[in-house]
């Protein structure tokens, strides 16, 4: 049995290097013990496109036009929304807003949809973002086990995530993203590690990101006792799937995720996009700590304006996992 928990979320100061390139980019991670700066490092990138020691049996085909075959529970409504506020409510859960506080940074076109937009130089100054990133995200402060800075879902907890995602065309009628695995990052959804518990800054053990104009799924892990810091030789980055076709603008993509973040056994990550399974990974996943979901746009500094939309987002966790009381 599962507990269905509504959300549209993100994390306070996260992600560093999401690519396996050599470009160093500054980011900042804020937490209960203050904040620390993180310089992105090159990551070992184990690309899996077929079954192996760490099994990923999905093929490398586009998911753009596959049918959706799933029953979706009614998604919660977005309430108490204000672009000037520092928080919003979704189905009674509290989410922290992390943007440049511009009029366009975040909007709710309807009770099921959130829109995020970034321009060059937009960052979350209140959270200590440096000049090397652009950000418009939100963070879940309610789901999982309460911490002094929010909440995390404990390691070893089965997690389900269902939502719809769209990129908007820019002023010339296309989606342009100059950030890719060789020069930066463009993250549009992630389960991020509890870096306070790990004691070091990390990149997310699961991320949905844009590699140029192509949607991509990546995962990371260290074996028990390994150091998950980006510069660590113990860190493994897996590129599980890259869409062979550029993403279509103005079209919602149906995304389904089933995962268990465990690096000591029973870890897995399964991802479907538009009804087609694109990742089927069995093996170590994560860094042995709790995780939390965040989304919006978090990218390395870029000249182009970008906007994305998310709607009907639902998160489920195993019923044996304690769920924190909602914070006031």
N, C-alpha and C positions, 0 to 999 in steps of 0.2 A: 504494500500500500504506500502511496506517496502523499505528500502534502503539496498542494498547488500554491505557489506563492507568486503573485503578480509583480512585475517590475519592468522598469526601464532604468538602467543604472550605469554607473561608472565609478572610478576610484580616485581618491585624492592622491595626486602625484604618483605616476606609475611609469611603466615602460621605459626602457632605454633603447638599446639597439635591437631592431627587429630583423635586421638583415645579416647576411654573412659577408658583407662587404668590409672594406678597410677604413671607411670614413668614420672619424670620431665625432660624436655629437654629444653636447651636454644636455642633461636632463636633471630633474630634481625630484626626489622622493620625500614627501612629507609624512610624518607619522607621529605617534604618541610621544616619542622621545625627541622630538624636534625634527630636523630635516637634514638630509645629507645629499651632496651632489654626486651625480653618477655620470661618468664619462663612458660612452658606448665603446665597446671593444669588438673586434672580430670574433665571430662565433663559429665553432665547428658545426657544419651543416651536413647532416646525414640525410640525403634525399631518398625517400622510399616511394616507389611507384608500383611495387609488386610484392608478393609475400616473401618474408624473410625471417630473420631472427626476431625482428620487431615487425610484426605483420601489418602491412597496409595493402589490402588487396583491391582497392578501388582503382579503376583505370584512369588515364589522364584525358578524359573527354569532357566536353562542355556540358554544363547542366542547365543551360539557358532556357531550353524549351521543353523540359521534362514535365510530365503531369504531376500534380500534387495529389496524394492519396492518403489523407489523414483527417481525423476528427479533432478539431481544435476546441478546447474549452473556452467559453466566453472570456475575452480578455478584460482586465480591469480598466476603469476610466482614469484619465489623468485629471487630478483635482488640485485646487489651490495653486494654479499655475500663474506665475508672474515673471516676466523677463528680468525684472529688477530684483527679484527675491534670491536668496541664497539657497533655498530648498524648494522642493515641490513634493506633492503627494501623488502616488499612483496606487489606487486600490487600498489606501490607508497606510502604505509604507512611505517612509521618508527617504528622499534622495537629495544629495548635495549637488548643487550646480557649480561647475568649474569652467568658467568661460572668461572672456575679456570684458564681459558686461556691456557689450554693444547691443544696440537695438535689434540687430539681426542674429546675434549669437545663438539663441535658442528660441524656438516658437512652438506652439501647439496648434496646428491647423484645424484639428478636430480632437474629440476626447480620446481617440485611440492612437494618435500620431504625435511624434516629436520630430522637429526639424532642427538640424545643427548646421551652422555655417561658420567658416573661418576665412579670414583674409590674412595676407602676409603681416606678421607682427602681432597677431591676436594670440595672447597667452593668458594663463590664469595667474595674474600677478599676485593675488592674495595667497596663492599656494606656493609662491616662490619660483614659478617657471622662469627659466633663463631665456635669453634671446634666441636660442637655437631651435625653439619649438613653437608650433601653433596648436591651440587647443580649444575645443568646445565639447565638453563631456558632462555626464552626471554620474554620481556615485551612490550606490545603495548603502544606506546607514541602518538597515533594519533586518536583513535576511541572514540567518545562521546564528552563530554564537556571538554574543556581544563582546566587543573589545572596548578599550578606552578611546578608540578613534573611529569605530564603526561596527562591523560584524564580518565574520568569516564563516565559510562552510568548511567543516573539518575535513582533513585528508581522509580518503577512503569512503567518502559519501557519494553514492550514485546521484548524478545531477542530470536533469533534463532541461533543455532550453529550446523554445520555439518562438520565432518572430519573423517579420518581413522587413526587408532592407532594400533601399533604392538610392541610387546616385542621381543627382540632378545634372542636366546639361548646363554648361556655363554660357557666357554671353555669345559665344560663336556657335552654339548649338551642339557642342560635344562635351565629353568629360575628359579633361586633361589632367594628368597627374605625373609630375616630373620625378616623384620619389619612387625608387625601386630598391631591390636588394643590394645594389652596388653603391648607392649614394645616400640612403636614408630610410625612412619608414613612413607608412601611412596606415595606422591601425584604426579599424572601425568596429572592433569588439574584442574583448579579451577576458579570460579568467586570469586574474593576477594573483601572484603569490603574496602571502603575509610576510613582507620583508622585515617587519619588526621582530617576528618570531625567528626568522632566519638569521637576522643580524647583519645582513648584507643586502645591497640593492640588487634587484634582479629584473630580467625581462620576463614576460608572461609565459607560463607553461602551456597556454593555448591562446591563439590569436586568429581572428579573421582580419585580413589586411588586404590592401591594394598594392600589387607589385606593378607599378605603372598603371595601365588601364585594366589589369587582369586581377580578378578575385583570387585570393590565395589562403590556404589553411596551413598553419604551422603549429608545432608543438615543441616543448622542451622538457628535459628531465636531467636529474643527477641520480645516481644510485645512492643508497643510504650511506651517510658519512661524507658524501661529496660536497664540494663548495659550489653553490649555484651562481656565484658572481659571474658577470659576463666574461671576465678575463680568465676564468678557471678552465683548466684542461678537462675537468670532470663534467663540464656542461655539454650536453648534446642538444643540437637544434635539428628538428626534423621538418623538412618541407613535404607535407603529406599530399598536397594537391595545388596545382596552379591551373586556372581555367585557360585552355588554349585560345579562347576567343576573348576579345575585349568586352567589358561589361556594357550592357545596353542602358542608356539613360532613360529615365522616366518609367522604368519597369520594376515592379517589386519582385524581389527574389525571396522565395520561401526557404527559410533556414531552420534546420532541425539539428540539435546537438544532443548526444548522450555520452556522458563521460564519467570516469571515476579517477580522480587524481590521487594515485598511489604509486610510490616508487619502490615499494617493498612487496609487491604482488597484487594481482587483480586490477592493475591499471588498464584503462581502455579509453579510446576516443573514436566515436562514430559520428560522422557528419553527412547529412543529406542536404542538397540544394535543389529546389524545385522538384522534389520527389526522387532524385537520383543520388544514390550513395556515392560520395566522392572521397571519403576517408573511412577506413576500417582498420584501426590500429589497435593492437593488443601488445601491451608491454609497459615498462616503467613510464610514468607520466607525473610530472611535477617534481617538487623539491622536498616532499615529506611534510609540508605545512598546509594550513588552510588556504583557501582561495576565495575570491569574490569577483563578481562580474561587473564590468564597466563598459560603456560604449558612448559613441559620438564620433568626433574626429580628434585624433591625436597624431600629429605628423611632425617630421622635421621641417624646418622653415622653408617655405616655398613661395614663389611669386603669385601663383594662380589662386583665385578664389574657388573654394569647394563647398558644396552643400550636399547633405545626405538626409534621408528620412528613415524612421523606424516606426512600425506600427504592430499592434496586437501582440505585444511581447509577454511571454509567460515563462516562469522558472519553476521547476519542481525539484524537490530534494527528497531523499528517502525518509520515511516517517519516523525512523528510529533516531534521527538527528535532532537534537534540541534546537528549538527556534527561539531566539531572543525576544524579550518583550519589546514592543515598539518604544522608541525613545521619544520624550516630549518634544 
